[in-house]
Amino acid sequence: MTKPTVGRVVHYQAYGTPGGEFPGVPRAAIITEVHSETEVGVCVLNPSGIFFNRVSYDADGKPGSWRWPPREP
């Protein structure tokens, strides 16, 4: 796995709403601090604002986690 570093752009997997009105979708996030190779602090960029959180890596995109964005050919 690529080593996370401050300033890298990643995907944060949003939870969505409990009733399903809004699905959990990936949001752009910037790594603001690195705690380990799998746990980082992020600034999540949402259409309605930003928030900060400490999250763990999950390659499958479990809600509330971060992962590397897919590569486009």
ABEGO torsion letter per residue (X at the ends): XBBBBBGBBBBBBBAEBAAGABBBBBBBBBBABBABAABBBBBBBBAAEBBBBBBBBBAAGBBGBBBBBBBBX
